[in-house]
Amino acid sequence: MRDALRPVVALCVVSLAAAALPSAAAADTPSVTSSVDGIAGNNNWWRGSTHGNNVILHWTVTANPPLTNTSGCDPAITINGPATGVTKTCTATNDDGTTSVSRTIKIDADPPTGVSASPARGPDAHGWYNHAVGLTWSGTDATSGIASCTTSSYSGPDNGAASAPGNCQDNAGNVIMAPFSLKYDETDPSVSVSPSRAANGNGWYTSPLTITWSGADTTSGIGSCSPSVPYSGPDDASVSLSGACVDNAGNTGTTEQFDFKYDGTPPQVTVSPSSQPNANGWYSSPVTATWNGSDATSGANCSPPKTYSGPDDANASLPGSCTNGAGTTQSDSFDLKYDVTDPQITNVATARPADANGWFNHSVGLSWSDGDATSGIAGCSSPPYSGPDTTAVSLSVTCTDRAGNSASKTTQIKYDSTPPHITGATLSRPPDFNGWYTHPVTITWSGTDALSGIASCTSAPYSGQATALANAVGSCTDRAGNVAASAIALKYDGTAPTLSKVSVASRAASDLVRWTSTSPEDQIVVKRSVRGSKDEQVVFQGTGSRVVDSTIEPGVEYEYAIVSTDQADNVSKTAAVAGLPKILTLRKMAYIPRAAPKPILQWAAMKAASYYHVQVFRGSKRILAAWPSKRQLGLTNAWRWAGRRYTLGPGRYRWFVWGGLGKRSFARYHAIGSARFIVPSR
């Protein structure tokens, strides 16, 4: 490999003789010379030999008189490289003296290493150079050192695989070549521009197009071109778009310009009629349409005027158009609605039947059928008739179609809106009680009518609302159906009063009885009886809604009966309510009394007692024990006793009373009595 790197070096063996220095005395001391078997380099360096990275040092010694001794004078000494300086010495002695010769050998058979070129700058684009670039080679040599390296530049020719030659040489004369590879292109690409389609026959573009730039480059190829430009406006008679291409080496081609004319806007077309339609948009006489056009970019020409005079049509149309200089035609027809024919009116009659006997007695209009085959009916006018009264009047209807054409029809009616005059009313019998009627009475009315005449008057029984100021209403009807009403005042009450909200609030010394009657003026009678007795006692008589009965006895259950009588002598049903005792005693009763809410247990005093002991049972279970100091005990709806909660709910109860003698701690009692009571469901 080493020899392969030296293709231009000639191999040679050089024998150099070195003369021995003479001794101090003129004598025939030994002669010592040397030669080297190797390849000579520069600067006293050896570049190895044909045998490899070494040289052979040969010593030659001659002497007369003969040698007596030698040292280091071998005829062939191999010195291996690399070597920056190996010194060998040959010493020879004879009878005349000693000769000593030294030889220094430097060996470098290896070329420089790491040889490469460095460009003065990086590639211009995408790894390509597009103008001259300086190149500097460098390397290293560990033995003899670098003597020189190539410095040059590359400026062509264009080539995608260009190579610039260069080398480095060491001090021993070893040379290594290291070409620098690069891509080089300094030629601009060619550029062309093309539209996506050709202009129309007038040389104009009238719809969007795309302009595209393309290029060619034989060396580095096209890198990019200006992006395609879609053009859709604005309208312009001299549009100019420019673009270029860049090759991969960064060279920019000549800018190419595309000039064209663009008008993508149709001409503006307006149609002007010689007259305007009516408010509904209809024409009822001939009309001429004129087309006018404008185009700010390429100008416009339009159709000649046209006249429409029929036939009737809701979708009539006159076609027309304008064409601009770019060849674009914009059509705009003159659409119109045309009708010169009057509407049709048929089946004219009153909107409703006569009220009575061919007469109308209140506002009446007409009904009819109408139509218009072309423009349709815009509206019809037929004011309703509401007077004056007459035996004959004509009603009319006028219809107008949407084009403004109109027609009319009439019909005749009889009209009377005035009610008859009522002259009086007669009752069939006198009142039942004190000016009051309590059952139906027949009332008959009579009257007159000046135009259509009386048809009938009311005669009917009255059994209306119960009131002291009742108005019995009757009427008379004329032949036109008008009704006149008249009222006659009477007092009528056929309904007995009713009692409601009847209740008794039981108190310790009295019962509060309440009620509500139909009228506060009704007469009330309240009677009381003891439970189980038929004897009754009146406790209240008169008007009112309550009475306090203070004559009750403790422990007694009462029944109250309440009756109400109104001013017409109607009598209510009897309302009954029980008065339950608030005070419960130990007295013997024929029944077990029902107790009022929160009853009070009461007994006769015991002289020797200093306190009392009361126990209450529900069924067989004791639910309360108390030690009152007075001779009564009030019960509440709920209480706690013996660690439990109890309520005074519906059920049967029994209570016991003892008199306590002495201190309570003595627990000395004397029985006083027991009794029962019932708590009813509330």
PEVEN-V128094 format. One record per run of one state. SS is the DSSP state (@ for helix, = for strand, . for the rest). FROM is the first residue (numbers start at 1). TO is the last residue. If there is no record, write none. Layout:
ss & from & to
SS & FROM & TO
SS & FROM & TO
This chain:
ss & from & to
. & 1 & 2
@ & 3 & 5
. & 6 & 30
= & 31 & 37
. & 38 & 39
= & 40 & 40
. & 41 & 45
= & 46 & 46
. & 47 & 48
= & 49 & 49
. & 50 & 51
= & 52 & 52
. & 53 & 53
= & 54 & 62
. & 63 & 66
= & 67 & 71
. & 72 & 76
= & 77 & 80
. & 81 & 82
= & 83 & 94
. & 95 & 96
= & 97 & 107
. & 108 & 112
= & 113 & 119
. & 120 & 124
= & 125 & 125
. & 126 & 127
= & 128 & 129
. & 130 & 132
= & 133 & 140
. & 141 & 145
= & 146 & 149
. & 150 & 150
= & 151 & 154
. & 155 & 158
= & 159 & 164
. & 165 & 166
= & 167 & 170
. & 171 & 174
= & 175 & 177
. & 178 & 179
= & 180 & 184
. & 185 & 189
= & 190 & 195
. & 196 & 204
= & 205 & 205
. & 206 & 208
= & 209 & 216
. & 217 & 221
= & 222 & 225
. & 226 & 228
= & 229 & 231
. & 232 & 235
= & 236 & 243
. & 244 & 244
= & 245 & 247
. & 248 & 251
= & 252 & 252
. & 253 & 255
= & 256 & 262
. & 263 & 267
= & 268 & 273
. & 274 & 281
= & 282 & 283
. & 284 & 286
= & 287 & 294
. & 295 & 299
= & 300 & 302
. & 303 & 305
= & 306 & 308
. & 309 & 312
= & 313 & 318
. & 319 & 320
= & 321 & 324
. & 325 & 328
= & 329 & 331
. & 332 & 333
= & 334 & 338
. & 339 & 343
= & 344 & 350
. & 351 & 355
= & 356 & 356
. & 357 & 358
= & 359 & 360
. & 361 & 363
= & 364 & 364
. & 365 & 365
= & 366 & 371
. & 372 & 376
= & 377 & 381
. & 382 & 384
= & 385 & 385
. & 386 & 389
= & 390 & 401
. & 402 & 405
= & 406 & 415
. & 416 & 420
= & 421 & 427
. & 428 & 432
= & 433 & 433
. & 434 & 435
= & 436 & 437
. & 438 & 440
= & 441 & 448
. & 449 & 453
= & 454 & 457
. & 458 & 458
= & 459 & 462
. & 463 & 466
= & 467 & 478
. & 479 & 482
= & 483 & 492
. & 493 & 498
= & 499 & 506
. & 507 & 510
= & 511 & 517
. & 518 & 522
= & 523 & 530
. & 531 & 536
= & 537 & 542
. & 543 & 545
= & 546 & 549
. & 550 & 557
= & 558 & 565
. & 566 & 570
= & 571 & 571
. & 572 & 574
= & 575 & 579
. & 580 & 580
= & 581 & 584
. & 585 & 593
= & 594 & 602
. & 603 & 610
= & 611 & 618
. & 619 & 620
= & 621 & 626
. & 627 & 631
= & 632 & 634
. & 635 & 637
= & 638 & 641
. & 642 & 643
= & 644 & 647
. & 648 & 650
= & 651 & 661
. & 662 & 663
@ & 664 & 666
. & 667 & 667
= & 668 & 679
. & 680 & 682
